[in-house]
Amino acid sequence: MSVLSRMNLEYQAFAHAKSKHASDLVPDIRLLWKALTQERADSLSDYFRKPALRRAYLGYYMPLYVMKIASLLESLHLPFKNPKILDLGAGPLSGIFGAHLAFGGLAKSVAVDREIGPMRAGLEFFEGLLNKKLDIKLVQANLRGPPYFWKPDFKPDIIIAAHVLNEFGSGSRYLESKQLLISQALSLLDKNGVLVVIEPASKVASRDIMALRDRLYEEHQVKIIAPCPEVARCPLLLSRNNWCHAEFSHRRPQELLRIDQQIGFDREFLKCSYLVLSKPESEHRHQDFRIVSGLMNADGVLRRYACTSKGFLTLSQSVRDKTQILANMTRGEAVDPSTWPKNLVKISKET
């Protein structure tokens, strides 16, 4: 962003939200935290109709979503400069501003949501942070309806659908409707454009997107770029206890860290499950080797699991090794074993 950076985005957003009213922002954050985590009865648009909760969301929660989306986009190393963005189910425009942060600027942007209020609030908030007007078109439309009502007048480089599919419902009976939206979105992309689907890192949402991934692979209508290698079936789906998600390391500003501690929220990692898709003829290549577990330590041996084009593998290394490879990885990271010192990490087939 032109006057914001990854280091100061959260603090400046928090300060900007505080400046909107003389009252203390922390009680509002605590109230919204309770509503989001314990009640979950209202939609985001309902919270945005209440000034106190809207201010808490924009100043405290939304910057985290922006950072998460930016971290994911940066990890993909996409070959775009000032890309054209279509943000589906945009809410307060977290997807567009995550892309703005990741690429340092955007060309055209269109945001689509069935509620206009959160989009307007997000746009006004970030224009206030940047102290300038932004060229973002807001479109009020239902994504379950024909694309005619929400397609942009350009071919997007990146389409972002963040926390959209889980609103369709969970389970196999909703796969068809989710797949239809994916197909409609892909048809709008530029030749080498990508569709980035982002979902919560919960077990239910992650396993739903894993099942969708297998369905898409089976029908050969898309290219799956990440996080999956070129395998027909997701190996983590074979066990009911596993789910695939990514973690991005995150350092909070001290003032916000104190608030996290007050309400009991751990922000050490930004987590999500995701799919990155393109048209079959695109030039993008998928990653062959990705870490899919946390770090395990037993009997002096460190272990991690990896999902690869050669199958599900176990990586192991002694805790006594001076060069620690496994300990410095994060869940969801794409890695290249050919760059590791020889014989330092043992790689074995997981049965």
C-alpha positions as CSV (number, residue, x, y, z in Angstrom):
1,M,0.0,0.0,0.0
2,S,1.2,3.5,-0.8
3,V,1.5,4.7,2.8
4,L,1.1,1.5,4.6
5,S,3.4,-1.5,5.0
6,R,3.1,-5.0,6.5
7,M,4.8,-3.7,9.7
8,N,2.4,-0.8,10.4
9,L,-0.9,-1.8,8.8
10,E,-2.4,-3.2,11.9
11,Y,-1.3,-0.4,14.2
12,Q,-2.5,2.3,11.8
13,A,-5.8,0.6,11.2
14,F,-6.3,0.3,15.0
15,A,-5.4,4.0,15.5
16,H,-7.7,5.0,12.7
17,A,-10.6,3.1,14.1
18,K,-10.0,4.6,17.6
19,S,-10.0,8.1,16.1
20,K,-13.6,7.6,14.9
21,H,-15.0,8.0,18.4
22,A,-13.9,9.1,21.8
23,S,-14.9,5.9,23.6
24,D,-12.5,3.1,24.4
25,L,-12.3,0.6,21.5
26,V,-11.3,-2.5,23.6
27,P,-14.8,-3.1,25.1
28,D,-16.2,-3.1,21.6
29,I,-13.6,-5.6,20.5
30,R,-14.4,-7.8,23.4
31,L,-18.1,-7.6,22.6
32,L,-17.5,-8.4,18.9
33,W,-15.2,-11.3,19.9
34,K,-18.0,-12.8,22.0
35,A,-20.5,-12.4,19.2
36,L,-18.2,-14.0,16.6
37,T,-17.0,-16.9,18.7
38,Q,-19.9,-17.7,21.0
39,E,-23.1,-16.5,19.5
40,R,-22.5,-16.5,15.7
41,A,-26.2,-15.6,15.1
42,D,-25.8,-12.5,13.1
43,S,-24.3,-11.9,9.6
44,L,-21.4,-9.6,9.0
45,S,-23.8,-7.0,7.6
46,D,-25.7,-7.0,10.9
47,Y,-22.5,-6.2,12.8
48,F,-21.7,-3.4,10.4
49,R,-25.0,-1.7,11.1
50,K,-23.9,-1.2,14.7
51,P,-21.2,1.6,14.7
52,A,-19.3,0.2,17.8
53,L,-19.0,-3.3,16.3
54,R,-18.2,-1.9,12.8
55,R,-15.4,0.1,14.3
56,A,-14.1,-2.9,16.2
57,Y,-14.2,-5.1,13.1
58,L,-12.4,-2.6,10.8
59,G,-9.7,-1.6,13.3
60,Y,-9.0,-5.0,14.9
61,Y,-10.2,-8.0,12.9
62,M,-10.1,-6.9,9.2
63,P,-6.3,-6.1,9.2
64,L,-5.7,-9.7,10.2
65,Y,-7.7,-10.9,7.2
66,V,-5.8,-8.5,5.0
67,M,-2.5,-9.7,6.3
68,K,-3.5,-13.4,5.9
69,I,-4.6,-12.9,2.3
70,A,-1.4,-10.9,1.5
71,S,0.8,-13.6,3.1
72,L,-0.9,-16.3,1.0
73,L,-0.6,-14.4,-2.2
74,E,3.1,-13.6,-1.5
75,S,3.8,-17.3,-0.8
76,L,2.5,-18.2,-4.3
77,H,5.1,-16.1,-6.2
78,L,2.6,-15.2,-8.8
79,P,4.1,-13.3,-11.9
80,F,1.8,-10.3,-11.7
81,K,2.5,-6.6,-11.4
82,N,-0.4,-4.4,-10.5
83,P,-2.9,-7.2,-11.3
84,K,-6.6,-6.8,-12.1
85,I,-8.7,-8.1,-9.2
86,L,-12.2,-9.5,-8.8
87,D,-13.1,-10.0,-5.2
88,L,-16.1,-12.3,-4.8
89,G,-18.1,-12.2,-1.5
90,A,-15.9,-9.2,-0.8
91,G,-17.4,-8.1,2.6
92,P,-15.3,-5.1,3.7
93,L,-12.8,-5.6,0.8
94,S,-10.2,-7.7,2.7
95,G,-9.3,-9.6,-0.4
96,I,-8.7,-6.5,-2.5
97,F,-6.6,-4.8,0.2
98,G,-4.7,-8.1,0.8
99,A,-3.8,-8.1,-2.9
100,H,-2.9,-4.4,-2.7
101,L,-0.5,-5.1,0.2
102,A,1.0,-8.2,-1.6
103,F,1.6,-6.6,-4.9
104,G,2.2,-3.0,-3.9
105,G,-0.6,-1.7,-6.1
106,L,-3.5,-2.9,-8.3
107,A,-4.9,-2.0,-11.7
108,K,-8.6,-2.4,-11.9
109,S,-10.6,-3.8,-9.0
110,V,-14.2,-5.0,-8.7
111,A,-15.8,-6.1,-5.4
112,V,-19.0,-8.2,-5.4
113,D,-21.2,-8.9,-2.4
114,R,-24.9,-9.4,-1.7
115,E,-24.6,-6.6,0.9
116,I,-23.4,-3.1,-0.1
117,G,-22.9,-1.8,3.5
118,P,-19.7,-3.7,4.5
119,M,-18.1,-3.0,1.1
120,R,-18.8,0.7,1.4
121,A,-17.5,0.7,5.0
122,G,-14.3,-1.1,4.1
123,L,-13.6,1.2,1.1
124,E,-14.2,4.3,3.2
125,F,-12.0,3.0,6.0
126,F,-9.0,2.2,3.7
127,E,-9.4,5.5,1.8
128,G,-9.1,7.2,5.2
129,L,-6.0,5.2,6.0
130,L,-4.4,6.0,2.6
131,N,-5.8,9.5,2.5
132,K,-6.8,9.2,-1.2
133,K,-9.6,7.9,-3.4
134,L,-9.4,4.4,-4.7
135,D,-10.7,3.1,-8.1
136,I,-12.7,0.2,-6.8
137,K,-16.1,-0.7,-8.3
138,L,-18.6,-2.1,-5.8
139,V,-21.3,-4.5,-7.2
140,Q,-24.2,-5.7,-5.1
141,A,-25.2,-9.1,-6.4
142,N,-25.9,-12.7,-5.3
143,L,-23.1,-15.1,-6.3
144,R,-25.7,-17.9,-6.5
145,G,-27.2,-16.0,-9.4
146,P,-26.0,-15.8,-13.0
147,P,-22.5,-14.3,-13.6
148,Y,-24.1,-11.8,-15.9
149,F,-25.0,-9.7,-12.8
150,W,-21.5,-9.7,-11.3
151,K,-18.9,-10.3,-14.0
152,P,-16.5,-7.4,-14.5
153,D,-15.9,-5.6,-17.9
154,F,-12.3,-7.0,-17.9
155,K,-10.5,-10.3,-17.6
156,P,-9.1,-10.6,-14.0
157,D,-5.6,-11.7,-13.3
158,I,-6.7,-12.8,-9.9
159,I,-10.1,-13.7,-8.6
160,I,-10.3,-14.0,-4.8
161,A,-13.1,-15.9,-3.0
162,A,-12.4,-15.6,0.7
163,H,-14.8,-17.2,3.2
164,V,-17.4,-17.7,0.5
165,L,-17.8,-21.4,-0.1
166,N,-18.4,-22.3,3.6
167,E,-21.5,-20.1,3.4
168,F,-23.0,-22.5,0.8
169,G,-23.2,-25.2,3.5
170,S,-21.0,-28.2,4.6
171,G,-21.0,-31.7,3.2
172,S,-21.2,-33.6,-0.1
173,R,-24.7,-32.3,-1.0
174,Y,-23.3,-28.8,-1.5
175,L,-20.3,-29.8,-3.7
176,E,-22.2,-29.2,-6.9
177,S,-23.2,-25.6,-6.1
178,K,-19.7,-24.8,-5.0
179,Q,-18.3,-26.4,-8.1
180,L,-20.6,-24.3,-10.3
181,L,-19.4,-21.1,-8.7
182,I,-15.8,-22.2,-9.3
183,S,-16.6,-23.0,-13.0
184,Q,-18.3,-19.6,-13.5
185,A,-15.4,-17.7,-11.9
186,L,-12.8,-19.6,-13.9
187,S,-14.6,-18.7,-17.2
188,L,-14.0,-15.0,-16.4
189,L,-10.2,-15.3,-15.8
190,D,-7.6,-14.1,-18.2
191,K,-5.6,-16.9,-19.9
192,N,-3.0,-17.0,-17.1
193,G,-5.2,-15.7,-14.3
194,V,-5.7,-17.6,-11.1
195,L,-8.7,-18.2,-8.8
196,V,-7.7,-18.1,-5.1
197,V,-10.2,-19.8,-2.8
198,I,-9.6,-19.1,0.9
199,E,-11.5,-20.8,3.7
200,P,-11.2,-21.0,7.5
201,A,-8.6,-23.4,8.9
202,S,-11.3,-25.3,10.8
203,K,-11.5,-29.1,10.3
204,V,-15.0,-28.9,8.7
205,A,-14.2,-26.1,6.3
206,S,-10.8,-27.5,5.4
207,R,-12.2,-31.0,4.7
208,D,-14.9,-29.5,2.5
209,I,-12.4,-27.8,0.4
210,M,-10.3,-30.9,0.2
211,A,-13.3,-32.9,-1.1
212,L,-13.9,-30.1,-3.6
213,R,-10.3,-30.3,-4.7
214,D,-10.7,-34.1,-5.4
215,R,-13.9,-33.5,-7.4
216,L,-12.2,-30.8,-9.5
217,Y,-9.2,-32.9,-10.2
218,E,-11.4,-35.9,-11.2
219,E,-13.1,-33.9,-13.9
220,H,-9.9,-32.3,-15.4
221,Q,-11.6,-29.0,-16.0
222,V,-9.1,-26.9,-14.0
223,K,-5.4,-26.9,-13.1
224,I,-4.7,-27.1,-9.4
225,I,-1.7,-25.0,-8.7
226,A,-1.6,-25.0,-4.9
227,P,-1.4,-26.3,-2.2
228,C,-1.7,-29.8,-3.9
229,P,0.8,-31.8,-5.9
230,E,-0.3,-33.7,-8.9
231,V,-2.1,-36.6,-7.2
232,A,-5.6,-37.9,-7.9
233,R,-6.8,-38.1,-4.3
234,C,-6.0,-36.0,-1.2
235,P,-4.2,-38.4,1.2
236,L,-5.3,-36.5,4.2
237,L,-9.0,-37.2,3.4
238,L,-8.4,-40.9,4.0
239,S,-8.4,-40.3,7.8
240,R,-11.2,-38.5,9.5
241,N,-8.8,-36.8,11.9
242,N,-6.7,-34.9,9.3
243,W,-7.2,-31.6,7.5
244,C,-5.0,-29.5,5.3
245,H,-4.4,-25.9,6.2
246,A,-1.6,-23.4,6.1
247,E,0.0,-21.2,8.8
248,F,1.8,-17.9,8.3
249,S,4.0,-16.6,11.1
250,H,2.9,-13.3,12.4
251,R,4.2,-10.7,14.9
252,R,1.6,-8.4,16.4
253,P,2.2,-4.8,17.4
254,Q,2.6,-4.6,21.2
255,E,-0.6,-2.6,21.8
256,L,-2.7,-5.2,19.9
257,L,-0.8,-8.1,21.5
258,R,-2.0,-6.8,24.9
259,I,-5.6,-6.8,23.7
260,D,-5.2,-10.3,22.4
261,Q,-4.1,-11.4,25.8
262,Q,-7.0,-9.7,27.5
263,I,-9.6,-11.5,25.4
264,G,-7.6,-14.8,25.1
265,F,-7.0,-14.8,21.4
266,D,-3.7,-16.4,20.1
267,R,-2.4,-14.5,17.0
268,E,1.0,-16.2,16.6
269,F,0.0,-17.7,13.3
270,L,-2.5,-16.6,10.6
271,K,-4.3,-19.7,9.4
272,C,-6.4,-20.7,6.5
273,S,-7.2,-23.5,4.1
274,Y,-7.1,-22.7,0.4
275,L,-7.0,-23.7,-3.3
276,V,-5.3,-21.9,-6.1
277,L,-6.8,-22.8,-9.5
278,S,-6.3,-21.8,-13.1
279,K,-7.6,-22.7,-16.5
280,P,-6.0,-26.0,-17.8
281,E,-4.1,-24.2,-20.5
282,S,-2.4,-21.7,-18.2
283,E,1.4,-21.6,-17.8
284,H,1.3,-21.9,-14.0
285,R,3.0,-24.9,-12.4
286,H,1.9,-26.7,-9.3
287,Q,4.2,-27.2,-6.2
288,D,5.5,-30.8,-5.8
289,F,6.4,-30.9,-2.2
290,R,4.5,-29.2,0.7
291,I,4.6,-29.5,4.5
292,V,1.2,-30.6,5.9
293,S,1.8,-31.1,9.6
294,G,3.1,-29.3,12.6
295,L,6.5,-30.2,14.1
296,M,6.6,-33.5,16.1
297,N,9.3,-34.4,18.6
298,A,9.7,-37.9,20.0
299,D,12.7,-39.7,21.4
300,G,15.1,-37.0,20.1
301,V,13.8,-37.1,16.6
302,L,11.9,-34.3,14.8
303,R,9.3,-35.3,12.3
304,R,6.9,-33.6,9.8
305,Y,4.6,-35.0,7.1
306,A,4.8,-33.8,3.5
307,C,2.4,-34.1,0.7
308,T,4.2,-34.7,-2.6
309,S,3.8,-35.8,-6.2
310,K,5.4,-39.1,-5.0
311,G,2.9,-39.7,-2.3
312,F,2.6,-38.9,1.4
313,L,6.1,-38.8,3.0
314,T,7.6,-38.6,6.5
315,L,10.5,-36.3,7.1
316,S,12.7,-36.9,10.1
317,Q,15.8,-35.3,11.6
318,S,17.8,-35.6,14.9
319,V,17.3,-32.8,17.4
320,R,21.1,-32.8,17.8
321,D,21.8,-31.6,14.3
322,K,23.4,-28.2,14.2
323,T,21.5,-27.3,11.0
324,Q,17.9,-27.5,11.8
325,I,15.7,-27.9,8.7
326,L,12.4,-29.2,10.0
327,A,12.2,-26.9,13.0
328,N,12.4,-23.8,10.7
329,M,9.5,-24.9,8.5
330,T,5.8,-23.9,8.8
331,R,2.7,-25.9,8.1
332,G,1.6,-25.4,4.5
333,E,5.1,-24.2,3.3
334,A,6.2,-25.4,-0.2
335,V,9.8,-26.7,0.1
336,D,12.6,-28.0,-2.2
337,P,14.5,-31.0,-0.7
338,S,17.2,-30.7,-3.3
339,T,18.4,-27.6,-1.5
340,W,19.0,-29.3,1.8
341,P,22.4,-30.6,2.9
342,K,22.8,-34.2,1.9
343,N,21.6,-36.9,4.3
344,L,20.5,-34.4,6.9
345,V,16.8,-35.2,6.6
346,K,15.6,-38.7,6.2
347,I,12.6,-39.1,3.8
348,S,10.5,-42.2,4.0
349,K,7.2,-43.3,2.5
350,E,4.2,-43.0,4.8
351,T,2.0,-46.1,4.8
